[in-house]
């Protein structure tokens, strides 16, 4: 039956339910027989005023009770079976089982294996061959095999941890059906459109033709997934996706690299929505330790979101050497830097009342991964040694030019500088303000759009040498460097040759300024890696798989099909690159089943000319015994009601209870002491009047009644 795991062995007997209206009419036309009452003369002593009540028709509720009993007998005769064997047919043709085995099938994989096992068992009983067709393997050889061999092959299948493209398997299915001829097809669908779903349905309908097709769908919880995790300023959020509107709420857990829980976030779907959000309101230090997000109770790779250092919320310390930052805060370098860094980093400002060197020392004590110095001059030797050691161990130092840096003799910069700086477009110069040139293709800003409206009025110049072009990440149109950087140990040293405010350039007002800082922040916190500037090495670098997820979202060793990928890989998982961690253990790269822009939608198979079946998780159960027992119970209730309405039970009680009560009344005075009292004349008359039994009757004048 549609929507219920119920079938009937003899469904034609259900037409007997059409006789219930006729039975209703007969029960109303033929009331029960009148009640018979024996009337001997002595009966008057027990029931002086008998009443005879004969209903004109049977009560409606009694008729409904009898109809229900009759309906239960008809249903029992039809042989109802709850959770019937799936997809059973009387065909003798071979059976082809098409199986969805992508990540979206993992959460209910046991139900699919059970359905396929029942299909194989039924086919084996009918001596039919079986072919297994997993849709994730378009190059797999499809062959008909005996039932026992097919059952062994079924146990070797497992869901894949990535999305599959069903269309790629249509060619193999077409060749198999043409070679086999007559064949029954059962498709164990997961109900999720992972891409090109309409094309697959159209192609499958064309290939199947007039063959018998059974589609298994429904009866299992809908698939859910995680994607688009973001570690924002106040909290970490992740999008929760579902294929349909059946599930209402759940919990997302955050785990660290060792699998220890860090926090939980609840989510709830509004009716009809297929997307919601879960958020972790945790301190940034705890959020940065989260390496795995997963939906509790969901067993699939799509329900897992792996996080690497790209998702960490970096803490960035900002220090300014200008005293005007306090007098005019909205024009200060710290204002522009804070606004540019806030979307992707936790900005910590140094104490404005203290010296810049004290703020730098404070940030070093806090072990921040990145520090920004805006026009800070020469540092003390002791502090300089601490900064050098911090950079060697992976720290990122970003410096912005200004009057103090231009006049200082400081070698804590990636290139050697000329003292004094360079002015453009002033009254004492013939040069005009310069625009930005294309970003270096081998630097961290490669691929960013060059802002054409940004101009530079002043800058600090670098002494030209042989290595200056390799350290220049951004330059002006005349070739002078705008941003330079170099790797020192495991850390990075970067210099913007302009100020962080609007005095020397309008770069801080552009969106490119935000993206440039984002690229630099993304490099902070890594313990190792190529130097931004060695493009050939960076582009050629690949990372090998370290740990990968299987279809159920469980970590394990990489499969033999896994291949190394580029260090800047940002796409979703595939067969060659399954989801998991790639690269060194201290700084791995995360690859997830779904990309940030992916969404899941239900697969609409209503256009297919096919039979429908549901997945079941319990054994078949014959309902005839329950229905017959219920019908017998209703008939017994009916008999009791008829006996009560006809006086049968009441008469029986009177015939048995009344003599017993009379005997008790006679014996009770004999067992009690009689009171001593004086007899009066009235008492003597009463004793004489009751000493003998007298019968009397009234002459009515009706001979029949008097006789």
Steps between C-alpha positions, in 0.01 A plus 500: 500500500627850416664657804473186717717187522190280451405246234227234450548143384143489355416864422189406298324400822506865604203550267302329776510831683242622246244270667511694827229751392269204418567350841420835660163508322413143600580565865272803504207328317508182711480597871558238772214269606264624779574394853305195632383509867349200680176601682386243759262630766769468767718737299300787642662442836845583358429753233170673548549761229700342210597723211541389142728715283573410140725734302371611163853463345855400592704786662746665258801436717419128516471491121835677465656244735376213285617668181848548649515129588395408146760737349776345712405153372518622137839665558633185666383287207699728264827396670646830625879511557675785681849578363460261207804367312620787281461497126376142469378419148395187318742560211759250382726761337839594649503776760726809477542692828610861448642647824564862596826482696609863542544680831125572522425125516728433797266610779243232403739250342382211719145539371624489138710191562201330664274585206759375250550182703124429493493557125790261452337241727170513308684478168702205625183317606362552148831388344561842346841657436594828666719792384625774738552849351649757742459845347838620628691263270423579135790282380392193697425184302133410540434125497220271607597275790329239720323613816773378736774678307289816482450497877878483554555784251235707679689474829812639329326822394533813716381861459748744352599817690430731205209590272445268204389588148233250403504605135846350449361149564218520242725371222597187691136433595390542138759252373406249768126516427555466126713192556261346755166573334209441736597613849331636811661808658493614863650841581597555865489881500629730774252775406768771458578687179877541514514649150351425156210314662252594225741381229542165673125447538444585135776265387390219731140522378620472141728205574251299707222519241217256579702298752380475860658774714461521877624813680576472872463832680361618832495324832844631604608825672596777255867566434657805668833672436729778622669768293619862496656511848611851597692612806362853534590764756237406757435131428561210268213409269434210264212439261290187550335362186229239452328344199140538616289641781462199731771569758441786741808544717832354606844569644837577343807399700843660483803276552873563508771312312497218758122460485431657838177706516535877531142622469152438361263715297130433451316565176136492393334509160193707432219313320587456135857631533797298377771720651571635847799605710670377815726734696764444767518780757843414635817696571720542196771283656259205524355563154848492351551150643198356316619273219178305430131591498247219480125449532423277798344171397565552127735239347628647175799688366270785394401556864865576587677833442876491545681821597865585454695815586316695232196497730688619805416841631843662525571753769682800354669762714507857360750759626533858379797727553309821426377715787226648279304175523369613837416855395326406174392134532287494181799609291753277671677198357350272766148594387565390139685186603232396748220544247693306236597210729176465699309279250751213526719557809475593865672839521673589825622854538797600709452730796471847348633658813819291501804489278490291177782280622302406810202399283724287277647326805151435630392335172813289497418380850152404377659302213283661233559353152504841328598857599449815293726803560375827353785754469696365794866609499807320623442246777726428795761226454338276764159527336656451160650168609163381629331596171765317295450185705121534471519528120737204479237286677217596264391853589387747231611862536337762272644851499358818347718793400472850635718798598661308788589195297627716212749673732601193699796278438318170542583167340182327628360528147511254209707734275756775554334845501610845396466755773260789454243346273363619169230764434286492186281778363627769738585862418872421499485193274433437134359150561129424511321267748543139395240226452545134587639253250399135470572289807790258481379165364723315748395695808216459749295772324493311169156502348373814675346766280717810471313810627527769233378780725776460761786750484822533702631846593796397712695186577824372644735371232700181504861481395511314169683169502485159335245348742262797514271370217455165682393678820259745332138386540340822371651789301408835352477565129857634496628172647576621853384253766182566699502181712802280565539187708733214581500178696716493812516156653140383537362854519442787263608864487288738288535871430245738347702787357212742572326605820196321640293822490407743224809723525713323242242303297130428470571124498357459856160615368482231228365147513833372371657607829267263687572210264875557519491486880278192484758319286773586748289395801431165330874429505531566874503209739653251256805328633646436159437559134644659192605859504246728334707612213637169384219448254643214307551296817159596645307410188686173456462396865261215567393345828435130552191365680552456872162375627181467298132446577302200381137525393380482861721794607757288688872577474725235355812450287485646148364260235716385212314732261586816699748729330700804620347839433620857466573692818242764404218248431160653578254271319267224627609138545519259205604141434864605461485739796271354770410717799754513779824667605792538261858608564707513819344408832586838656333702224266282291270612219130410539292367207124466555223308328305815413623841390376816670259574214351149474138431593300175501154461348253208493494279193157505333430158345130557442557519125625141482256226401592266783373311798568653844636328807616616842803404700412302814702420812287221653397147409170421316207433729176317416203699632229235451523369856462847651203586276317172566558530875368858494193387302428220751529747786248732332254210452530408869432861595199495267364185665530653846324817385215300344462298819479817706250663265284178482483448878676166490762584756256702713255207514778261583608720787145525629446124489819432689541801726134541619463150658837539666396834644170349627681208664744741662213710630342189655820369658628829631234544773562145621861580576429825683358533856134608486411804709261459794193719460131500594252372240212725422164423339620635167789258502270207560284602203806525277621155603160344424480681166838366386477151641342364179576570136219669312481562127281772357433653162281767348214400272542713191207375298737388222463124474848447350669700773293351784564142379 
